[in-house]
Amino acid sequence: MKTYQEWQALRNTISLHSDAYINGVFTPAQSGDTFDCINPTDESLLAKVASCDEADVNLATAAAKAAFKSGVWSNMAPNKRKRILQKWADLLEEHQDELALIDTLDMGKSISEMVGIDVPDSIDSLRWSAECIDKLYGEIAPTNPDNLALISREPLGVVAIITPWNYPLMMVMWKIAPALAAGNSIILKPSEKSPLSALRIAELATQAGIPDGVFNVLPGFGHTAGKALALHHDIGTLAFTGSSRVAGLLMQYAGQSNMKRVWLEAGGKSPCIVFEDCKDIEAAAKGAATAIFTNQGEVCIACSRLYVHSSIKDAFMVALLEAAKTYVPGDPLDPATKMGPMVDKAQLDTVTGFIESAIAEGATLALGGVPDYQEGQGFYAKPTIFTDASHAMTFVQEEIFGPVLAVMTFDTEAEAIELANDSKYGLGASIWTNDLGRAHRVSRLLESGMVWVNTWGDGDTTVPFGGVKASGNGRDKSWHALEKYTEIKNTWISLK
């Protein structure tokens, strides 16, 4: 790990791309419009980035469609496609410090987390997906001997991918790696709040040998570029990670256009349940703090609802407050910093609003509180914990996407399950217990796409990531991600 001074020195050597990447070339938006990309740590201008809209979407879609139809990637021999993606992964590894730095500057994520989690996970996702390419076999159905029924998987065509700002590199790679591995052409719209690493990896993709037009990047806003992608008739599939509100709009746009498939990983309001049989309260408290304060709480699986058995609440709160004190907001380029700024002033204001509503609705402030914002000094929030919360309170029901935790108690297992499931979301959940039977029983009853027992957030590329209810559909990572980006074809042959 580099020192703070070394990261600052590297910052002075890198150049940031700001134009769209279409058909293998960096190009300004057709309109000439740009938007400011701001460093949330000191509010300085990083770049004026191309603000793409419908005209750019049409241009990129035409390039992606032409590349797909030509077969330059879609019909490339699987082992050759694999080697190109592996070379791309090697280039990402070669430039890993640069990529880590770009995302830290762009959205405020701690450099230690970028180096330790985001960049390695992104590279692993690409390598794992590449290895799957020549291992996707077809099937033969068990029909009568007079017929042969072949079942094959084919690439879908042009795939639009819209990604969020909280994990700019990792969330991009979770989607584009399997989509490219399956042979599709891609149009990526990264969030306007953190578009810079996506533009850099597009350049590296071309260096690795991915043909022009196969991977395009359009920075821009959801209501312009995002909406145009969702309405475009030449795009066959759209994959999205972001809010449940926007996810609903994308489904509407798909219905208004060509009934394109829409795969959604949307909001979350994940519960953490600590049972009375939890033997290591300190470990559980550290886990609960990690689950809400990691990445400033800007995490879709953040456990922002904490349910503690009433018999251990007092002891647990002592340990929780102690664990929370280790999350001190600071400069994310300092490797010792565990919590950087919020991504922008709008998100800081959102967090502030929820804290104020929690106080107004009667929750007890145990730690933190309203941010002490000073213009020009970064968008820093405080690790904030409320006790005496209830499900009638707004901040308990709505996704905050910030470091704000609601603590509640329960008396029975059935009550804990009922409270945990009392949410429109169903993305993740964490259970802390030493009872193996309870771990299995409660996991089955929780309405959640993912459940962690005696931990939080663990996983790798081999396991699926996604939720239920208003948290979306489909899965990233694992074989199940490849399923999203392929079409099943049945070919029936009469042998008579």
N, C-alpha and C positions, 0 to 999 in steps of 0.2 A: 504494500500500500504506500503510495506517495505521501509525502508530508503536505501540509497546507501550503507551504511556500512553493513546493513543486507543482501542485495543482494550479496555483496562481500563475506560475511561469508557463505552464502548458496552455493556459487560457490565452496568453498573449501570442501564441504561435498558430492557433487554429483559425481557419476561415469558415464562415457559416454560409451555406447555400440558402437563397431566399426565393428563387424562382420555382415554378412548377416543373415537373419532370415528365415529359410526354414524348413517347416514341424515341427514347434514348437521348433526349436533348433537354437541357434546362432552358425554359422559355418563360417570359413574363405572362401574366394573365392577359387574355385577349383585350380586356377593357383597359389594361394598364393600372388597375386598382391594386392597392397594397393595404396591409394592416400592420400595426406595430407589434412586434414580438418583444415582450418586456421581461427582464430578469426580475423575478419576484423578491430576490434578496436585497437589492438596492434600488429597484425600480428604474434601472438604466435601460436604454434601448439596445437590444441585441441585433435586430434586423428589421427591415421593412419587407414583409413577405407577400408574395403574389396572392391576391385575393381572387380565387377562381370562381366562376359562375357557370351558367348553362352553356355558354359558348365553349368554354374550356372542357366541360364534360362531354360535349358533342365531339370535340376534336380528339380527346383521349379515348373515347369509346370507339370511334372509327379506327383509330390506330390499334387498339386492343382487339377489335373484331377482325381486322385484316390480318393481324399476326396469328390469331387463332385459326382462321380459315386457311391460312397458308400452310399450317402444320409445322411451322418452324420450331415450335415448342410442343404443341399438343400431340404431334405425331413423332416427335423425336424418340429415338430408342431409349427405353427406360434407364438403362445403365449409364447412358451419356447424360441424361437429365440429372441423374443422381450425382454424377461427378461434378457437374456445374454447381449444384446447390452445395455440395461439400466444399468446393473451392470458395464459394461465397461465405460459408461459415468460417473458413480459414482466414478470409479477409476481415471478417468481423472481429475475430480473435486478434488479428494483427493490429487492428485499430481500436481495441477495446477501451483503452484509457480515453481516447478522443470521444468515443460514443458515450461513455459514462459522464464525461465532463459536459458534453452538449446537453444531455437531459437534466443534469443538475443545474446548469445555468438557465435552462428553459423553463423548468417548472418547480425548482426548489427542493427536489428530492436529495437526501443526504448522499454524498459521494461514496460513503462506506456501503450504503445499501445498493447503489448502482454497481459498484465493483463486486460486491459479495453476492448479489441476488439477480438484479435485472439483466445485466449483460451476460453472465454465465447461463442463465435460464434461456435467454434469447438464442444464444449460440447452440445450446443443447436442443432446443425445439427445432431449429433448422436442420441440425445433423440427424436428429431422430426421424424427422419427416423425410429427409433425403433417403435414409436407409429403408424406408417403407416402399419406395417407388417400385422397385423390382420384386416386391413381395406381395403385391396386390393380385391375387389369383382370381380367375373367374370360377364359375360353378357349372356343373351339369346336373340338371334336375332328374329325379328318378322316375322317368316316364316309361311307357310301354316300349318294347323293343323295336316297334315300327317307326319310332320317332326319336329325334335327338333335340333336347331343349337346352340351349346354352344361355347362361346368365352372366352378363359382363357388366363392368363398370366403366363409364366413359366420362371424360371431363365435361363440365357444364357449358363452357364457353367463356363469356366475359363475366367476371365476378367483381362487384363493387364491395369495398370494405371500408367501414367507417369506425375509427378507433378513438378512445378517450385520451384525456390529457394526463391522467394520474400515473400511468405506466407507459410512457410514450413508445419506447423500443420494445418492451416485452409483449405488450398487448398486440402490437403490430405483428410481431413475429409469430405469435400464437395462431394468427389467422392466415397471414400470407404464406407461411411455410407449407402447411398442408394443401392450401389452394394451388400453389405453384407445383407442388409435388404431384398433384393429380392431373396436371397438364393444362390448367386454365390460364387465361390472361387476366391480369389484375388491374383495377383502378383503385388506388388507396386514397382516402381522404382522412388525413390525420386531423386531430383537433386543432383548431386555430390557436389554442392556448399553448400547444407544445408540438409544433410541426417540424422542428429542425433535424432531429435524428432520422426521421423518415426520409428526408431529402438526401441525407448523407448516405444511407444504406442503399438508396436507389442507384447512386453513382457507383457504389461498390458492386451492386448486382450486375451492372453492365460490364465492369471490369472482370467479373467472374465468368462471363460468357452468356448471361441471360439475354436473349435476342431483343432488339428494339421493339417496343410496342407491347411486350409481354408484361412488364411491370411499370406502371405509371403512377405518379404521385401528384395529387391536386390539393394544395393547401386552400383553405377557404372556410366559409361559415356553413352551418347546418341548413339555414333557411335558403341558401343560394346553391352552393355546390352539392350539399347533402340531399336536398330535395330534388335537384335535377337528376342525380344518380338514381334515386328511388323511383322516379317517374319514367326513366328512360326505357324504351321498348327493346333495345338491343342488349340490355343487361339482364342476365338470366337469374342471378342470385345476388342477394345483398346480405352481408354479415356485419353485425353492429354490436358494439359495446358502449353503453352510456346509460342515460336516465330512462326510467320506465315511461315518462311522458313522451320523449322523442321516439322511443321504441314503438309506441302506439301510433304515432304519426307515420312512421315508416311503413307500418302494416297497411295503413289507409292508402298511402301512395302506391304501394304494390298492387292493391286491389283496383286502383284507378287506372293503372297502366296495363302491364302484361301478366299479372298474377305471378310475378317473380317470387321465388322462395325468399323468405326473410328469416334469418337466424339471429336471435336476439339474446344478448347477455346484458340484462338491465339492472335496476337498482337493488339495493339490499338494506336490511335492517336486522342484522344477524343477532341471535341470542347467544349468550354464554351462561351456562347453568352450572353452579357449583353446589354439589350435594354434601350433606352432612358427613358422609363417609369418606370424603376427600382427606387423605392422610397428610398431604403436603400442602398446607395452606399457602405457604410462601411461594411455592412453584405455581400454584393456581393463580395467585395474585399477580405474579410477574407475567403469566400467560394472559390474564385479562387486560393488564396494562398494555402489553404488546399488541393485543388484538384491537385496541382502539387508538393507540397513539402512534403506531407505525405509519410512516409516510404522512405524518400530520393528520391521521384519520381519513385521508383521501384515498380510501380503499373500499371497493364494493363489498368485500366480505368482512368489513370491520364489525366487530361485536360491540355495537353501541348500546345494546340492552343486556345488562348483567343481573342475573337472578341468583341470589345467595340464600341458602337455607337459613332460616331465622335463628337457629341455634348456634350458628358460627359467624353471624354477621359482624359482631363487634370485633372479633379477632381478625376476621378477613379484611375489614376496612382499614385496620392499622397496617396490615401488610400491603394492601392495595395502594394506600396513600404513599407509603414508603417507596413502592415500585414506581409510582407515577412521577415521583420527584426526580428520577433519573432522566426524564424526558424534558430537557431544558432547551427551548428554542434557540437556535444559533446559526451561524454561517454554515450552510450545507457543504462548502468546500473544505471545512475542517473535518478530518476523519473521525474526530471524537464526537461530532454532533450527531444526535439521534433524531432530531426533529427540526426541519427547516421551516420556511415560510409557506403560507398558503399560496396557491398558484397565481392568484391575482386579487385585486381589491374587491371584485364582485363576490368571489368565494369567501373572502374574509368578512364581508358584510352579511353574507348568508349565515355564516357561523355565529356572528354577533347577534343577528336577529333571533336565532334559535335559543341562544343563551338568555337573552332578555325575555323571551316568551316563557322559558322554563322558570325563571325567577318570578315572573308575573303570575304564573299558574300555580305557584306554591311549592315548587321543589326546593330542597335545601342545598345550598352551594357548599360543597366540602373542599373543593380545590379549584383554583383558576378563576375564571370569570370573564367578563367582557374584555376584549383585547385593548391594549394601550397603543393604538396606532398613531404613528407620527409620519407624515408625508415624507417620502424619500428615504425612509429607513427600513423598508421591507414590510411584507404583509404577514406579520407574525401573529399567530393565535397562541393561547395558553392551553396546556393540558387541563381539561375541565371535567370535574366529577360532581354529579348531583345525587343526593340520596332523597328518600321520601318521594320518589317519583311514582307515577301511576299511568295506566294505559289511557286515561282520559286526557293526558297532556300531549300537546302537539309534538314536542321534541322526542317523545317516546314512539310516536307513530310514524313520523316522517324521516326520510333519509337526510342526514345533515351533511355528510361528506366532510367531516372535520373532527377535531379531537375532543368530542363532547360525549360523556358517558352517563347513562341513566342507571342507577342502582336500585333494585327492588328486592323484596324478600318473598319466600314461599315456605309452606309448611309440609306439603306432601309431593310425592313424585307426580301424581296426576295433576296437581295445581301447576307445577313447573312446566309440564308439557302443554297444558292449556294456555298458559301465559306466553310461552315461546311461540306457539302456533297462532297467536292472536295478532297477526300481521298480514298485510297484503303481499309482503315479500316472502321469498323462500330460497335464498341463495346459499348461505352457510350457517352453521351452528357449531358451538363448542360445548362439550360436556366434560366435567371434572368429577371423577368418581373412582373408587377402588373396588367397586362391585362389578364383576365381569357381566353378570346377568343383567344388571341395570344398564350397563353400557350398551349392550345389544338391544335390550327392550326399548330404551328411550330413543336410540338412534333410529329404530324402525318407525317410531311414532312421530318423530319430528318431520314437519312438512318443509323439507329442505333438500336441495340438490347435493349438498356436501355436508358431512358431519365429521368433526374432529373430536377424538376422545383423548383427554389429558394432554392436549396440545392445541395449537391453532395455526391455520394457514399452511401446514405442511403439504407437500406433494411434489411430483415431478412430471415430466412429459408423458409418462406411461399412464397417468390417471386422468379421467375427464374432469373438466371444470365447467360448471354451469348450474342453473337453478330452476325452480318451479314457480308457479303462480305469477305474480307481477315481476318476478326476477328474470323471466324469459324462457327460452327454449333452446334446444340444440346444445352442443358441447364443444368447447375448445380442448385441445390436447388429446392424446391417445388416438387409437384407431377410429374412435367415434368422430373426431374432427374431420378425418378423411372422408367419412360418409357424407358430410355436409356438402362437399365440393365435387361429388361425382353423381352421375345419373345411372340408374340400373336399366339395362336393356335385356329383354328376353328375345332370343332368336330361336324359332321353332322350325325344325327341319324334318320333313317327311323322308323316311328312308325306303319307302316302297318303290 
